[in-house]
Amino acid sequence: MSLNAGFERVSLELDDPFTISRGTRTDVENLIVRVTDDAGATGVGGAAPANHYGETADTVAAVLPDLLAAVEDVGDPHAFHRIEARMRETVRDNPAARCAVSIAVRDLAAKRLGVPLYRLWGLDSAEAPDTSFTLGLDTTDRMREKAADAAAAGYPILKIKLGTDRDREIVEAVREAAPEATIRVDANEAWTPKGTVERSEWLADLGVEFIEQPVPASNPEGLRVAYERSVLPIAADESCVTASDIPAIADRCDIANLKLMKTGGLLEARRAIAAARAHGLEVMLGCMVETNASIAAGAHLAPLLDYADLDGSLLLASDPYEGVELSGGPIRLAERDRGGTGAIPRDDA
């Protein structure tokens, strides 16, 4: 068997400017990896690099040729552990780059066997939780409108970005617009430990389910204070990057929020999920703003999760790839009978 691998860069406009406490994006750049076997079957994966974790589209593009050369050298998409080991030997950091290759190889292997990825792993599609839909920071009136629109579109879970001097006003507006919705909030490291504890009380009164990464990852003791004194559960995101971080956050949060682009691929993501379970933590899988070339792979991990935040492709004005159906919140793994992750070019759908 032989493999031929390549990649391309794609610029993607967002449906609406997306703002968090660290800044605003109107577009993103993803990189699409393709790995093709000698029978013509192709696996696809995506990289969504984040400056916050030291990656850009340029750094991903710089290391992908070496990573793909390692895949071609192994030459067998079913030799997944060997490929992952070779990639770690080749490129130590750059998790989004390694993730794109990891997804493409696993997609190809499952396609060769004619099964969707979740079935290859022996998972039950009925166990997948609904994904949340994220509301980026905006004016209070605009966030109220976004919440009403999301509720009307059937999304039962809303995740609100916070980190302003209007946080309470924003949550009250969203609750007014979507009275039946489950609400989660994400401060993206913008609060102090004391501020988190104080906010948790009125957030609980407004029916918020949990708080994600309220304090900076550089303040682990602050995270512990927030966890111990908050009225609401605490999820760790920026404080939890790979499986090796799980022991350090186990006594500082209730929920580990993992992302494929942080872990470096599907193998490490499954290790991180297992580590979180071993430490008594609940697990959420989040995402960056991503095409379905990578979001679809995350969706296949959903039966292993307590919470899903896999709406990255839903925030795009147009996605060149179609993947697992997520509209309205349910993760419909069994809806389309496709092998692999189910991600295909939209022109081929």
Steps between C-alpha positions, in 0.01 A plus 500: 500500500612854433363835618509839336442805723455872445336809645348836414425822687141630506379841615158489663274795575292492816126542482528777761805662663601277793625671813635358824681677784829480305385652172281479187521287187314553173672215317728205570751296305485122515724247326354189339703178487425216259651152514423271205573129465591317181136398449392864487333524841570834672496600863463867594588695811518863600728723705362809674811661654463738795744781576422451868672160485790622286380388159413684180409390151861569404646276771260221410585530131870493588488166683233314302740384224714318759197351673351381174833355393495290820151374410610409149806324640286280728268441207213336690209704644413210732841529669353786695716480813818476293397807298418697816836407651683601183319834496598573862860413414488726195324803652491540874255791524253628239199302627256637240730385220533153647125493564415559135716207395367281781142562386576441132677169568224374729235611251674305225540187714130496592398563139712202390305285747168651391393615846449839666764589753277468806421140404868424448543608863198297613305802620123545526374794293195532727729603789616822330397817687366802314749765400472850639478805273735786586408867520806720457524832683305786347271779610241384749216552252683305232571213737133495594416473130757225446358304792146532367614389155689199640202397711269534200741280301452230763828516690426391858842595642658844470855586595557869571838667473555741790781715639354851490362755744155404364512130584190494717305712254598264217396184682171654607430600139580152370286339767212731409535412131539125559318418825507123446862471387781338693760774538875462550743790528864533396718785629815395310725580799359853547391482867673494836441216747302731730301636207421147388360406839289816514370454147419134558224596743297713259586271210346214697191712562470543123515124447851475355632142490875558542784748456782435255858619565423804714860580601833501312667166446812661645322516837441137602443592864240750388325222312502293817340786696233544234429126500482468877281806561287537188133416524522358148719227348823614334631378164869530415591582140817706462626327817461160334685449173613135484454183704803587710315803637214296645663409834583865569142619449323205663460684832432837336196439279198279440527472121795458263436682173710334231552605139647295217710799397653516849563129547664444162269233365248224559731264686606763754141622534385151598787474747398835651138387530612182677730698730220740591268210580770335713525823703125525552444792262217550257605557140409755236640518148522848357637639176646799325321665207553209261382343180321166512824340382591497870171562683358174363780303665425661837135409459594130486645530851170637631373171652796519742405849622280664759488828310569603140588841362555413135339794324811636327377421149158647582663840551634513144330691220578207271679171566666325205440168678188322611523280808293354781163674521495734803228752421267560793743339746470119469815326374352266240779248456280229354305723261735465202638162397856604422830345590758691701414835656235575239673820387485547123543803271166678482513486119493120528212486751 
